[in-house]
Amino acid sequence: MTSLGNYTTDSTNGHSNILRHEKCDAYLLIHLETALGEGFRTFLYSLGLAYCFVGLSAITARFFRSMESVVKHSRTVETIDPLTNTKVVKNEKVWNYTIADITLLAFGTSFPQISLATIDAIRNIGKLYAGGLGPGTLVGSAAFDLFPIHAVCVVVPKAGELKKISDIGVWLVELFWSFWAYIWLYIILEVWTPNVVTLWESILTVLQFGLLLIHAYAQDKRWPYLSLPIERAERPEEWVPAEVVKYRPLDKVHEPHSEVSQVGEEENSGIVDIFSIHSGEGTGHFYRNLAGEDVTESSTPNNGNIIPEESDILSIWKHQFVDALMLESAESRKLNNIYLRVARIFWQSLLLPWKLLFAFVPPYQIAHGWIAFICSLIFISGIAYVVTKITDLISCVTGINPYVIAFTALASGTSWPDLVASKIAAERQLTADSAIANITCSNSVNIYIGIGVPWLIDTLYNYIAYNEPLRIDNAEGLSFSLLVFFSTSVACIGVLVFRRLTIGAELGGPRVWAWVTCIFFMLLWLIFVVLSSLRVSGII
């Protein structure tokens, strides 16, 4: 396919107009596409892009369930109490909650953006100029995470319900590294080595993700000299309300629900509720006299997870394909409104190709969910690759600056897992920790990994092949977007702090004030999108 680079660069002033009228000879599947009118091609490619985002939301359900299984994995530890000579058996979580939030949760929900940026960098190998889709999408995604997702989380709790951050120390550490990530990016682009990125700058960017992990873990464990002297507020015994567990026969263990409808719906038995890992239960252990017995007592409740035997795995996998082919669920059949039932069947028909494709993801019960986790990431990467191709074509056909597309459509579409994760956390958790931590950590991951790794790939190749740094096209526009984002983010965080000081919580509260906060956050996002788009297009 013809490269987009032929259509996006204006060498005279470093900017691109929002719209151009050049003939686009690139195509997605067949060359006959070029014979279609530009308006019709734009419509078809836009539909394809939207359908990719639908697929992204479908695989998100399986991805979250596998991640839940990974994080819930525990190991058995046995010790002998010297006073009572009894065996103490407890199950300890393999994952620290803070580290899980930053790595599995934040990294996982940001993987669509990271995949897109990495694919963009790989396609750009051998070129002196970096691609625009990756950085633009990640900065735009950061704005979408901070403003619209906060806006949704504020109004999700029930009227009058207050949800606050229990560990302010960890949140401040995550917030610091989130802000520093964008300050660091601005220093690279405008202060240290203007308009270029060197190999060492890329390496330092990636290494700072490790520093974030160490600092956050130190704060969680309250290490002296490395942590803030802020006491953790008392956490509820259960961060997630207990659910009534319904034991079902194996042949009914996987109900025929749409993967998309499961996302963010509270009534679906927590199919994608990975936040149950934060239950306060299981922090201690139980003593039991085991004289003559080899009994293993878990310090962590069952939580209703039914672990099938190995012989049942194939049966569960078979049910994934059966469910994928079902166009109407049990809930849909109970609806009295025939039009609503028809609409749901039509929607399920659109989802059927995605559901059937993702049914090949192995059940999360295998290997503690790791195989399903990795397979889900592979599918997400595949969708991200198709998204980059379609985005190239939309920019080529319409002449819209790729940065503008990245700030808007790509950032919103690829940030869907972030929105789902934070919304579920705001609904289900008794605190606001993971809902807000997912936002701040995702923004850090976007820079340190999402931009750092693609830049490292390109700078390393350019250093070896040409002994040249990586040049950034339209670096001034990207730097301006960083300044706008930093300014508006200060206003956003200021409102969260104000809510904590006045009503006692970051999320929820009186319905009127929750909606006022929501509208304010959305206005901040519109300011960022409009100003950034006008700047990278050379209008301001």
C-alpha positions as CSV (number, residue, x, y, z in Angstrom):
1,M,0.0,0.0,0.0
2,T,1.2,3.5,-0.8
3,S,2.9,5.2,2.1
4,L,1.0,8.0,3.8
5,G,4.3,9.9,4.1
6,N,3.8,11.2,0.6
7,Y,0.7,13.1,1.6
8,T,1.3,14.5,5.1
9,T,4.5,16.6,5.0
10,D,4.8,20.2,4.2
11,S,8.4,20.9,4.0
12,T,8.1,24.7,3.7
13,N,6.7,25.4,7.2
14,G,6.6,22.1,9.0
15,H,2.8,22.1,9.2
16,S,0.0,20.5,7.3
17,N,-3.4,22.0,6.6
18,I,-6.4,20.4,8.0
19,L,-7.7,19.6,4.5
20,R,-5.9,19.1,1.2
21,H,-7.2,18.0,-2.2
22,E,-4.4,15.7,-3.4
23,K,-5.4,12.4,-5.2
24,C,-5.0,9.4,-3.0
25,D,-3.8,6.2,-4.8
26,A,-3.5,4.1,-1.7
27,Y,-6.0,1.3,-1.0
28,L,-6.9,-1.2,1.7
29,L,-7.9,-4.4,-0.1
30,I,-8.2,-3.9,-3.9
31,H,-7.1,-1.3,-6.3
32,L,-10.7,-0.6,-7.4
33,E,-11.1,1.4,-4.2
34,T,-9.3,4.2,-5.9
35,A,-12.0,4.5,-8.5
36,L,-14.6,5.4,-5.8
37,G,-15.5,8.9,-4.9
38,E,-13.5,10.4,-2.0
39,G,-16.6,11.0,0.1
40,F,-17.8,7.4,-0.3
41,R,-14.3,6.1,0.4
42,T,-14.1,8.2,3.6
43,F,-17.5,6.8,4.6
44,L,-16.5,3.2,4.1
45,Y,-13.1,3.6,5.8
46,S,-14.8,5.3,8.7
47,L,-17.2,2.5,9.1
48,G,-14.3,0.1,9.0
49,L,-12.5,2.0,11.7
50,A,-15.7,2.0,13.9
51,Y,-16.0,-1.7,13.4
52,C,-12.4,-2.2,14.5
53,F,-13.3,-0.3,17.7
54,V,-16.3,-2.6,18.2
55,G,-13.9,-5.6,17.9
56,L,-11.6,-3.9,20.4
57,S,-14.4,-3.7,22.9
58,A,-15.3,-7.3,22.3
59,I,-11.8,-8.6,23.0
60,T,-11.6,-6.4,26.1
61,A,-14.0,-8.7,27.9
62,R,-11.8,-11.7,27.5
63,F,-8.7,-9.7,28.2
64,F,-10.1,-8.5,31.5
65,R,-11.2,-11.9,32.6
66,S,-7.8,-13.4,31.9
67,M,-6.1,-10.5,33.7
68,E,-8.4,-11.1,36.7
69,S,-7.3,-14.8,36.8
70,V,-3.6,-13.8,36.6
71,V,-3.8,-11.3,39.4
72,K,-5.8,-13.6,41.7
73,H,-3.1,-16.2,41.5
74,S,-1.7,-17.1,44.9
75,R,0.9,-19.4,46.3
76,T,0.7,-21.6,49.4
77,V,3.1,-20.8,52.2
78,E,3.4,-23.2,55.2
79,T,5.1,-22.4,58.5
80,I,5.2,-23.9,62.0
81,D,4.1,-21.8,64.9
82,P,6.9,-22.4,67.6
83,L,4.5,-21.7,70.5
84,T,1.6,-24.1,69.6
85,N,3.5,-26.4,67.3
86,T,0.8,-26.1,64.7
87,K,1.1,-25.7,61.0
88,V,0.2,-22.3,59.6
89,V,-1.0,-22.5,56.0
90,K,-1.8,-19.4,54.1
91,N,-2.2,-18.3,50.5
92,E,-0.3,-15.3,49.6
93,K,-1.0,-13.2,46.5
94,V,1.8,-13.4,43.9
95,W,1.0,-9.9,42.8
96,N,1.3,-6.8,44.9
97,Y,-1.8,-4.7,44.3
98,T,0.0,-1.5,43.5
99,I,2.3,-3.2,41.0
100,A,-0.6,-5.0,39.5
101,D,-2.4,-1.7,39.0
102,I,0.6,-0.2,37.2
103,T,1.6,-3.2,35.1
104,L,-1.2,-5.6,34.3
105,L,-4.1,-3.1,34.7
106,A,-2.6,0.2,33.3
107,F,-0.3,-1.5,30.8
108,G,-3.1,-3.8,29.7
109,T,-5.7,-1.2,29.2
110,S,-3.1,1.0,27.3
111,F,-2.0,-1.9,25.1
112,P,-4.1,-0.7,22.1
113,Q,-2.3,2.6,22.0
114,I,1.0,1.0,22.7
115,S,0.5,-1.5,19.9
116,L,-0.5,1.2,17.5
117,A,2.5,3.3,18.3
118,T,4.9,0.4,18.1
119,I,3.4,-0.7,14.7
120,D,3.8,2.8,13.5
121,A,7.4,2.8,14.6
122,I,8.2,-0.5,12.9
123,R,6.7,0.7,9.7
124,N,8.9,3.8,10.0
125,I,12.2,1.9,10.5
126,G,14.8,3.3,8.1
127,K,13.3,6.8,8.0
128,L,14.8,9.7,9.6
129,Y,11.5,11.2,10.7
130,A,9.2,9.5,13.3
131,G,5.6,8.7,12.5
132,G,2.9,10.9,13.7
133,L,0.1,8.4,14.6
134,G,1.9,6.9,17.6
135,P,2.8,10.1,19.6
136,G,-0.4,11.9,18.6
137,T,-2.6,9.0,19.7
138,L,-0.8,8.6,23.0
139,V,-0.9,12.3,23.9
140,G,-4.6,12.4,22.8
141,S,-5.3,9.2,24.8
142,A,-3.8,10.8,27.9
143,A,-6.2,13.7,27.5
144,F,-9.1,11.3,27.0
145,D,-8.1,9.3,30.1
146,L,-7.8,12.4,32.3
147,F,-10.9,14.3,31.2
148,P,-13.7,12.1,29.8
149,I,-12.9,9.1,31.9
150,H,-12.7,11.2,35.1
151,A,-16.0,12.8,34.0
152,V,-17.6,9.3,33.7
153,C,-16.2,8.1,37.0
154,V,-17.5,11.1,38.9
155,V,-21.1,10.5,38.0
156,V,-21.1,6.7,38.1
157,P,-21.6,6.3,41.9
158,K,-25.2,6.4,43.2
159,A,-26.6,9.8,44.2
160,G,-25.0,10.9,47.5
161,E,-22.5,8.0,47.5
162,L,-18.9,9.1,48.2
163,K,-15.8,7.2,47.0
164,K,-12.4,8.6,48.0
165,I,-8.8,7.5,47.5
166,S,-7.7,5.5,50.6
167,D,-4.0,5.6,49.9
168,I,-3.2,9.2,49.1
169,G,0.6,8.5,49.2
170,V,0.6,6.0,46.4
171,W,-1.7,8.2,44.3
172,L,0.6,11.2,44.8
173,V,3.6,9.1,43.7
174,E,1.7,7.9,40.6
175,L,0.5,11.5,39.9
176,F,4.0,12.8,40.2
177,W,5.4,10.4,37.6
178,S,2.4,11.0,35.4
179,F,3.1,14.8,35.3
180,W,6.8,14.3,35.1
181,A,6.3,12.0,32.0
182,Y,4.9,14.9,30.0
183,I,7.4,17.4,31.4
184,W,10.1,15.0,30.3
185,L,8.7,14.7,26.9
186,Y,8.6,18.5,26.5
187,I,12.2,18.7,27.6
188,I,13.2,16.2,25.0
189,L,11.3,18.0,22.2
190,E,12.0,21.6,23.0
191,V,14.8,22.0,25.6
192,W,17.4,19.3,25.5
193,T,17.6,18.3,21.8
194,P,14.9,20.4,20.0
195,N,13.0,18.5,17.3
196,V,15.1,15.4,17.5
197,V,15.2,12.3,19.8
198,T,18.5,10.6,20.5
199,L,19.2,7.0,21.5
200,W,20.1,7.9,25.1
201,E,16.9,9.9,25.5
202,S,14.9,6.9,24.4
203,I,16.7,4.6,26.8
204,L,16.2,7.1,29.7
205,T,12.5,7.3,28.8
206,V,12.0,3.6,29.0
207,L,14.0,3.2,32.2
208,Q,11.8,5.7,34.0
209,F,9.0,3.2,33.9
210,G,11.2,1.0,36.2
211,L,11.7,4.0,38.5
212,L,7.9,4.5,38.7
213,L,7.5,0.8,39.7
214,I,10.1,1.0,42.4
215,H,8.9,4.3,43.8
216,A,5.2,3.2,43.9
217,Y,6.2,-0.1,45.6
218,A,8.3,1.7,48.1
219,Q,5.4,4.0,48.9
220,D,3.0,1.0,49.2
221,K,5.4,-0.7,51.6
222,R,6.2,2.6,53.3
223,W,10.0,2.2,52.9
224,P,11.9,4.8,54.9
225,Y,13.6,7.7,52.9
226,L,11.8,6.5,49.7
227,S,8.2,7.1,50.6
228,L,6.1,10.0,51.6
229,P,5.2,10.2,55.4
230,I,1.5,9.8,54.7
231,E,-0.4,7.2,56.5
232,R,-2.7,5.0,54.5
233,A,-6.4,5.5,55.4
234,E,-8.2,2.6,56.9
235,R,-9.4,0.4,54.1
236,P,-12.8,-1.4,54.3
237,E,-12.6,-5.1,55.1
238,E,-13.8,-5.7,51.6
239,W,-12.8,-3.2,48.8
240,V,-15.5,-4.9,46.6
241,P,-18.9,-5.9,48.0
242,A,-19.4,-9.6,48.4
243,E,-21.5,-11.2,45.7
244,V,-23.9,-14.1,46.0
245,V,-22.3,-17.0,44.3
246,K,-24.6,-19.2,42.3
247,Y,-23.1,-22.7,41.7
248,R,-24.1,-24.1,38.4
249,P,-23.5,-27.3,36.5
250,L,-20.5,-27.3,34.3
251,D,-22.5,-27.2,31.1
252,K,-23.9,-23.9,32.3
253,V,-20.8,-22.3,33.7
254,H,-20.5,-20.0,30.7
255,E,-23.8,-18.2,30.0
256,P,-24.5,-17.1,26.5
257,H,-23.9,-13.4,26.9
258,S,-22.4,-11.0,24.4
259,E,-18.8,-10.2,25.2
260,V,-19.6,-6.5,24.5
261,S,-22.7,-6.4,26.7
262,Q,-20.7,-7.9,29.5
263,V,-18.4,-4.9,29.6
264,G,-19.4,-2.4,32.2
265,E,-22.7,-4.1,33.1
266,E,-23.0,-4.7,36.7
267,E,-25.6,-7.5,36.5
268,N,-23.4,-9.8,34.5
269,S,-21.8,-11.6,37.5
270,G,-18.7,-9.4,37.3
271,I,-17.5,-11.1,34.1
272,V,-14.9,-8.3,33.5
273,D,-14.6,-7.1,37.1
274,I,-10.9,-7.5,37.7
275,F,-11.1,-5.1,40.6
276,S,-12.3,-7.9,43.0
277,I,-8.6,-8.5,43.4
278,H,-8.6,-5.6,45.9
279,S,-10.7,-7.3,48.4
280,G,-9.3,-6.7,51.8
281,E,-9.9,-10.3,52.7
282,G,-7.0,-12.6,52.8
283,T,-4.5,-10.2,54.3
284,G,-4.1,-12.4,57.3
285,H,-4.0,-16.2,57.8
286,F,-5.8,-18.9,59.8
287,Y,-4.4,-21.3,62.3
288,R,-5.4,-24.9,62.4
289,N,-4.1,-27.9,64.3
290,L,-3.0,-30.2,61.6
291,A,-1.7,-33.0,63.7
292,G,-1.7,-36.1,61.5
293,E,-3.5,-34.2,58.7
294,D,-2.2,-32.6,55.6
295,V,-4.9,-30.0,55.2
296,T,-4.3,-26.8,53.3
297,E,-6.4,-23.9,54.5
298,S,-6.5,-20.9,52.3
299,S,-6.3,-17.4,53.8
300,T,-8.2,-16.1,50.8
301,P,-11.9,-16.9,50.4
302,N,-13.1,-18.7,47.4
303,N,-14.9,-15.6,46.0
304,G,-17.1,-18.0,44.0
305,N,-14.5,-18.9,41.4
306,I,-15.2,-22.3,40.1
307,I,-12.0,-23.9,38.8
308,P,-12.8,-26.7,36.5
309,E,-10.8,-29.9,36.2
310,E,-8.5,-30.3,33.3
311,S,-10.9,-32.6,31.5
312,D,-13.5,-29.8,31.6
313,I,-11.3,-27.3,29.8
314,L,-12.3,-28.5,26.3
315,S,-16.0,-28.4,27.3
316,I,-15.6,-24.7,28.4
317,W,-13.7,-23.9,25.2
318,K,-16.5,-25.5,23.2
319,H,-19.1,-23.3,25.0
320,Q,-17.1,-20.2,23.8
321,F,-17.9,-21.1,20.2
322,V,-21.5,-22.0,21.0
323,D,-22.0,-18.7,22.8
324,A,-20.4,-16.8,19.9
325,L,-23.0,-18.2,17.5
326,M,-26.0,-17.3,19.6
327,L,-27.8,-14.2,18.5
328,E,-30.2,-13.9,21.4
329,S,-29.4,-14.4,25.1
330,A,-31.8,-15.5,27.9
331,E,-32.2,-11.9,29.0
332,S,-33.2,-10.8,25.5
333,R,-35.9,-13.4,25.3
334,K,-37.5,-12.0,28.4
335,L,-38.0,-8.5,26.8
336,N,-41.5,-7.5,26.0
337,N,-40.5,-4.9,23.5
338,I,-40.2,-6.6,20.1
339,Y,-38.3,-3.6,18.6
340,L,-35.7,-3.8,21.4
341,R,-35.3,-7.5,20.8
342,V,-34.8,-7.0,17.1
343,A,-32.3,-4.3,17.7
344,R,-30.3,-6.6,20.0
345,I,-30.4,-9.4,17.5
346,F,-29.1,-7.1,14.8
347,W,-26.3,-5.9,17.1
348,Q,-25.4,-9.5,17.9
349,S,-25.3,-10.2,14.2
350,L,-22.8,-7.4,13.7
351,L,-20.7,-8.8,16.6
352,L,-20.8,-12.4,15.5
353,P,-17.6,-12.3,13.3
354,W,-15.6,-10.8,16.2
355,K,-17.1,-13.2,18.8
356,L,-16.4,-16.2,16.6
357,L,-12.8,-15.0,16.1
358,F,-12.2,-14.3,19.7
359,A,-13.6,-17.7,20.7
360,F,-10.2,-19.1,19.7
361,V,-8.7,-17.4,22.8
362,P,-8.1,-20.3,25.2
363,P,-10.2,-20.3,28.4
364,Y,-8.8,-18.2,31.2
365,Q,-8.7,-21.3,33.5
366,I,-5.6,-22.5,31.8
367,A,-2.2,-21.6,33.3
368,H,-3.8,-19.1,35.7
369,G,-5.0,-17.0,32.7
370,W,-1.6,-16.3,31.2
371,I,-2.3,-18.0,27.9
372,A,-5.6,-16.2,27.4
373,F,-3.9,-12.9,28.5
374,I,-1.2,-13.2,25.9
375,C,-3.6,-14.4,23.2
376,S,-5.8,-11.4,23.9
377,L,-2.9,-9.0,23.6
378,I,-2.0,-10.6,20.2
379,F,-5.6,-10.0,18.9
380,I,-5.4,-6.5,20.2
381,S,-2.2,-5.9,18.3
382,G,-3.8,-7.3,15.2
383,I,-6.7,-4.9,15.4
384,A,-4.3,-2.0,16.1
385,Y,-2.4,-2.9,12.9
386,V,-5.6,-2.7,10.9
387,V,-6.5,0.5,12.6
388,T,-3.2,2.1,11.5
389,K,-3.9,1.1,7.9
390,I,-7.4,2.5,7.9
391,T,-6.3,5.7,9.6
392,D,-3.6,6.1,6.9
393,L,-6.3,5.8,4.3
394,I,-8.7,8.3,5.9
395,S,-5.9,10.8,6.2
396,C,-4.8,10.2,2.7
397,V,-8.3,10.5,1.2
398,T,-9.5,13.4,3.2
399,G,-6.2,15.2,3.6
400,I,-6.9,15.6,7.4
401,N,-3.6,15.9,9.3
402,P,-2.9,12.5,11.0
403,Y,-2.2,14.2,14.3
404,V,-5.8,15.5,14.3
405,I,-7.1,12.0,13.7
406,A,-4.8,10.7,16.4
407,F,-6.0,13.3,18.9
408,T,-9.6,12.5,18.3
409,A,-10.8,9.3,16.7
410,L,-7.8,7.1,17.5
411,A,-7.3,8.4,21.0
412,S,-11.0,7.9,21.9
413,G,-11.3,4.5,20.2
414,T,-8.1,2.9,21.6
415,S,-8.9,4.3,25.1
416,W,-12.0,2.2,25.4
417,P,-10.4,-0.4,27.7
418,D,-9.3,2.4,30.0
419,L,-12.8,3.8,30.2
420,V,-14.3,0.4,30.9
421,A,-11.7,-0.4,33.6
422,S,-12.2,2.8,35.5
423,K,-16.0,2.8,35.1
424,I,-16.2,-0.8,36.6
425,A,-13.9,0.3,39.4
426,A,-16.0,3.3,40.2
427,E,-19.1,1.2,40.2
428,R,-17.9,-1.8,42.1
429,Q,-15.1,-0.7,44.4
430,L,-15.8,0.9,47.8
431,T,-12.9,3.3,47.2
432,A,-11.7,5.4,44.3
433,D,-8.1,4.0,44.3
434,S,-8.1,1.8,41.2
435,A,-10.5,3.9,39.2
436,I,-8.2,6.9,39.5
437,A,-5.0,5.0,39.6
438,N,-5.8,3.4,36.3
439,I,-6.0,6.9,34.8
440,T,-2.8,8.3,36.2
441,C,-0.8,5.0,35.7
442,S,-2.1,4.7,32.1
443,N,-0.8,8.2,31.3
444,S,2.6,7.3,32.7
445,V,2.6,4.0,30.7
446,N,1.7,5.9,27.5
447,I,4.9,8.0,27.7
448,Y,7.5,5.6,29.3
449,I,6.4,2.6,27.3
450,G,4.0,3.7,24.6
451,I,6.3,6.5,23.2
452,G,9.6,5.3,24.8
453,V,9.7,1.8,23.2
454,P,8.8,3.0,19.6
455,W,11.3,5.8,19.8
456,L,13.9,3.3,21.1
457,I,13.3,1.0,18.1
458,D,13.7,3.8,15.6
459,T,16.6,5.6,17.3
460,L,18.5,2.4,17.7
461,Y,18.1,1.5,14.0
462,N,19.0,5.1,12.9
463,Y,22.1,5.1,15.3
464,I,23.3,1.8,13.9
465,A,22.5,2.4,10.2
466,Y,23.1,6.1,9.8
467,N,24.6,7.4,13.1
468,E,21.7,9.9,13.1
469,P,19.1,10.8,15.7
470,L,15.4,10.4,15.1
471,R,13.7,13.6,13.8
472,I,10.2,14.6,14.9
473,D,8.0,16.0,12.2
474,N,5.8,18.9,13.6
475,A,7.6,18.8,17.0
476,E,6.3,22.3,17.7
477,G,2.7,21.2,17.4
478,L,3.3,18.2,19.6
479,S,5.0,20.4,22.2
480,F,2.2,22.8,22.1
481,S,-0.3,20.0,22.8
482,L,1.8,19.0,25.8
483,L,1.6,22.5,27.2
484,V,-2.2,22.6,26.7
485,F,-2.5,19.2,28.3
486,F,-0.4,20.1,31.2
487,S,-2.4,23.3,31.8
488,T,-5.8,21.7,31.6
489,S,-4.6,18.7,33.7
490,V,-3.7,21.0,36.5
491,A,-7.2,22.3,36.5
492,C,-8.6,18.8,36.5
493,I,-6.5,17.7,39.4
494,G,-7.3,20.9,41.2
495,V,-11.0,20.1,41.0
496,L,-10.4,16.6,42.4
497,V,-8.5,18.1,45.3
498,F,-11.2,20.7,45.9
499,R,-13.9,17.9,46.0
500,R,-11.8,16.0,48.5
501,L,-11.5,19.0,50.8
502,T,-15.1,20.1,50.5
503,I,-17.3,17.0,50.1
504,G,-14.8,14.5,51.3
505,A,-14.3,12.4,48.2
506,E,-13.1,12.5,44.6
507,L,-16.0,10.6,43.1
508,G,-19.7,10.7,43.7
509,G,-21.4,13.0,46.0
510,P,-24.5,15.2,45.4
511,R,-25.8,14.5,41.9
512,V,-25.8,18.2,40.9
513,W,-22.2,18.8,41.8
514,A,-21.2,15.5,40.2
515,W,-22.7,16.5,36.9
516,V,-21.2,20.0,37.2
517,T,-17.8,18.3,37.6
518,C,-18.5,16.0,34.7
519,I,-19.4,18.9,32.4
520,F,-16.3,20.9,33.4
521,F,-14.0,17.9,32.7
522,M,-15.6,17.5,29.2
523,L,-15.0,21.2,28.5
524,L,-11.3,20.8,29.4
525,W,-11.1,17.9,26.9
526,L,-12.8,20.0,24.2
527,I,-10.3,22.8,24.8
528,F,-7.4,20.4,24.5
529,V,-8.7,18.8,21.3
530,V,-9.6,22.1,19.5
531,L,-6.4,23.9,20.4
532,S,-4.1,21.0,19.6
533,S,-5.8,20.3,16.3
534,L,-5.6,23.9,15.2
535,R,-1.9,24.1,16.2
536,V,-0.7,21.0,14.5
537,S,-2.6,22.0,11.4
538,G,-0.8,25.4,11.3
539,I,-3.9,27.5,11.8
540,I,-2.8,29.0,15.1
